Amino acid sequence: MEAMAGDKFLQKFRLYETRSKFYLIGRDKTRTLWRVLKIDRMEPTELEIEEDHTSYTENECQELLWRIHEGNRLTGGLKFVTKCYGIVGFIKFLGPYYMVLITRRRKVGTICSHEIYSVGKSELIAIPSPIVWPNVAYSRDENRYKRLLCSVDLSKDFFFSYSYNIMRSLQKNITDKNTGQVVYETMFVWNEFLSRAIRNHLKNTTWTVALIHGFFKQSKLSVAGKEFWLTLIARRSRHFAGTRFLKRGVNEKGRVANDVETEQIVFEDTPDEIPHQISSVVQHRGSIPLIWFQETSRLNIRPDIILKPDVDYKTTRLHFENLALRYGNPIIILNLIKTREKKPRESLLRAEFAKAIHYINKGLPDDKRLKFLHMDLSKLSRRKGTNVLSLLNKVASDVLDLTDFLHCEITTSKYEDASSGQGAVANSGDIENIQDQNLCATKLVPLLLQKGVLRTNCIDCLDRTNVAQFAYGLAALGRQLHVLQLNETPTIELHAPLADDLMDFYERMGDTLAIQYGGSAAHNKIFCEQRGQWKAATQSQEFLRTLQRYYSNAYTDPEKQDSINVFLGHFQPQEGKPALWKLDSDQHYNIGRQGTLTEETGRSFIKRSLSDGNILCDNTGGPVSDCNVGKNNTSSELLPMQPLEDIREPSDSAPEISIEPNPCSSTNYSTLSGRHSISEERQNYLRRLGYPELHSSNFLDLDLLSSSGNSCEEEIYERSSLINSPMDVGRDDTDLSRSSSQMSDIRDYSDRFAHWVDGGGMLCY
């Protein structure tokens, strides 16, 4: 939505129709600016839009509508259709064009006095007059495509703002002055495809709103008797978007499944709604950036993991290049998947991920190396006496020392003295909001900027990831309140009331994101334990959510994926081409096929293993072509390619991962006395899992610190997405008790973290 004269935005609309045209009348919030958009209804299959550039008053607009009514009296005159709050976009299937309108909205919060709304209700309206409808408009396929589009419920977790670029973080809005068409092309605008036709035709975004999909919650909280506003935003990427088993890993363009940017904004409560200071911190979650799959199975609750080798890790490299462009350096990876399993599954992905990071880091300068932190959260959560949240909070605090966060001072000035411009963000460092009562503009002056980002993942990036993101958010909140002078100390205790409030925010966000991607609410066992909830009730809840997620993945996800592909324009129907529902599984489309999926969702065919719980590597396909790297003109600068001959890697003819059954061991490993002091047995185990040679890299393995005796007993009913299985009742945890030497090692964690930061490489806990 672009600003009109005087930085006014069209916010309310009324749609009228004659037999030959639609008239959309838009006005600003103060009813001082009125505009008219005309849409031709006599064209059966094309979209003809005309914008009247005249700015009307309310009386002038009413007079115009009266003249239109009189001029069309013989054909029925001018009729009111509906009121609305913005155009989502236009879409065509096999016949006519349709218009998607927001017909109801709900205010959910404000950011620097810019109002944020959620979609309350939407409506799909056919453009052509019935007298010119093509025959295909009544076909069964046309109606089925319409049902698919409408099954994307815009009233659930879609948000927008007329004056604030909600698709970008606060820091991005301050440092990047691009507005208008450019912001619609970002990865978080879900109606980019739907709005493309009208934006390209009118060369502006006056009539459309940019929708983000994910989560938004804002509430007033208090600390030390002072009130403040906490806002939590999750932005889900439209690239490679979809459901749990149909979208895994990374695609050929380096875009990962379940890619979500989370932003936590804090500002003080003031009577005029314009705070004096504001703070923001951003973190990221996304699927493990390897080419891997899991096919939906109605007979197996844990389908096989299929890993496709990518010898030079081009897709992984592209993903981290994109992260570096978006957030800068350092990029810190918190990997929460399992270290050891009786039947290797997650541990194989963990090994391959470690190899990929090791490979990429070989060609990077020290200041741009990826920092890789392993933490087996599932194992830690089952150990008696271990407070997982305390450990994660410590890790988060150390990470914040590296990345910092955004802290801004907000100043106000008379509008005529303020920098002017079009859009919500006028110039670098300015976020303007015009108050009609006092003609005042707000300006944000950054005092501290965030550099780099924490990237967290587990196998699904839902349950364990959400726990880790809460710990990071809690550590950040303490620092945010401290710099805003709302709290004397930069830390918040886990048992403080404010920590419970923040946990509720992240628990709701986790449930929302899990429903969107996984089909059920998140498994929140660690949160429930922190609150001291009844264990039996928690186990029952976890079991029911597991069943709900299984049912959704096995029975409803394919149609849900089809709906997403239609909404995002990844699939565009064409007459004479196969219908979407007649094609193979979403993961098996070829890139760029007309009438099927576009390049954002393309995959090559991967053979499926018939065995349970194993990873099948497909060596039939070669690595991705070099053209993908060349498309990013900054890639060589961010993550320079390393010649293959400079790094010892398996050849194409060799197995990508060679794995042997790992025997259960109760050996008590000694404490690390130095950087590479690792037992021979541990070295052999890591070598079998596919880790690079530790003596020739910057890898630091602190997994020994968390093991007084690494038992590889597996839960009877293990699920890769759970933090801890509710079926594991009565499990003997005596072998997981913590020793006094282990406690000493954990106290030494900060020194090892600092050493890891200085030397780079990999830290395993």
HELIX and SHEET records of a PDB file:
HELIX    1   1 GLU A   58  GLY A   71  1                                  14    
HELIX    2   2 ARG A   73  THR A   75  5                                   3    
HELIX    3   3 PRO A  130  VAL A  132  5                                   3    
HELIX    4   4 ASN A  135  TYR A  138  5                                   4    
HELIX    5   5 ARG A  140  CYS A  150  1                                  11    
HELIX    6   6 LEU A  170  THR A  175  1                                   6    
HELIX    7   7 GLN A  181  TYR A  184  1                                   4    
HELIX    8   8 GLU A  192  LEU A  202  1                                  11    
HELIX    9   9 LYS A  314  TYR A  327  1                                  14    
HELIX   10  10 GLU A  346  ASN A  361  1                                  16    
HELIX   11  11 ASP A  366  LYS A  368  5                                   3    
HELIX   12  12 LEU A  377  SER A  381  1                                   5    
HELIX   13  13 VAL A  388  THR A  403  1                                  16    
HELIX   14  14 TYR A  415  ASP A  417  5                                   3    
HELIX   15  15 ASP A  463  VAL A  483  1                                  21    
HELIX   16  16 PRO A  497  GLY A  518  1                                  22    
HELIX   17  17 LYS A  525  ARG A  531  1                                   7    
HELIX   18  18 LYS A  535  TYR A  551  1                                  17    
HELIX   19  19 SER A  552  THR A  556  3                                   5    
HELIX   20  20 ASP A  557  LEU A  568  1                                  12    
HELIX   21  21 LEU A  580  LYS A  582  5                                   3    
HELIX   22  22 ASP A  586  HIS A  588  5                                   3    
HELIX   23  23 CYS A  627  GLY A  630  1                                   4    
HELIX   24  24 SER A  635  LEU A  638  1                                   4    
HELIX   25  25 LEU A  644  ASP A  646  5                                   3    
HELIX   26  26 GLU A  680  ARG A  688  1                                   9    
HELIX   27  27 LEU A  694  SER A  696  5                                   3    
HELIX   28  28 ASP A  703  SER A  706  5                                   4    
HELIX   29  29 THR A  734  LEU A  736  5                                   3    
HELIX   30  30 SER A  740  ARG A  747  1                                   8    
HELIX   31  31 TYR A  749  GLY A  759  1                                  11    
SHEET    1   A 5 ILE A  49  TYR A  56  0                                        
SHEET    2   A 5 TRP A  34  ASP A  40 -1                                        
SHEET    3   A 5 LYS A  21  ASP A  28 -1                                        
SHEET    4   A 5 LEU A  10  GLU A  17 -1                                        
SHEET    5   A 5 LYS A  79  CYS A  84 -1                                        
SHEET    1   B10 ILE A  87  LYS A  92  0                                        
SHEET    2   B10 TYR A  97  ILE A 111 -1                                        
SHEET    3   B10 HIS A 114  ALA A 126 -1                                        
SHEET    4   B10 PHE A 158  PHE A 160 -1                                        
SHEET    5   B10 ILE A 212  VAL A 223 -1                                        
SHEET    6   B10 LYS A 226  ARG A 236 -1                                        
SHEET    7   B10 VAL A 260  GLU A 268 -1                                        
SHEET    8   B10 GLN A 277  ARG A 285 -1                                        
SHEET    9   B10 LEU A 406  LYS A 414 -1                                        
SHEET   10   B10 CYS A 440  LEU A 448 -1                                        
SHEET    1   C13 ILE A  87  LYS A  92  0                                        
SHEET    2   C13 TYR A  97  ILE A 111 -1                                        
SHEET    3   C13 HIS A 114  ALA A 126 -1                                        
SHEET    4   C13 PHE A 158  PHE A 160 -1                                        
SHEET    5   C13 ILE A 212  VAL A 223 -1                                        
SHEET    6   C13 LYS A 226  ARG A 236 -1                                        
SHEET    7   C13 VAL A 260  GLU A 268 -1                                        
SHEET    8   C13 GLN A 277  ARG A 285 -1                                        
SHEET    9   C13 VAL A 453  ASN A 457  1                                        
SHEET   10   C13 ILE A 331  ASN A 335  1                                        
SHEET   11   C13 LYS A 371  HIS A 374  1                                        
SHEET   12   C13 MET A 762  CYS A 764  1                                        
SHEET   13   C13 PHE A 699  ASP A 701  1                                        
SHEET    1   D 3 TRP A 292  GLN A 294  0                                        
SHEET    2   D 3 ILE A 305  LEU A 307 -1                                        
SHEET    3   D 3 ILE A 615  CYS A 617  1                                        
END                                                                             
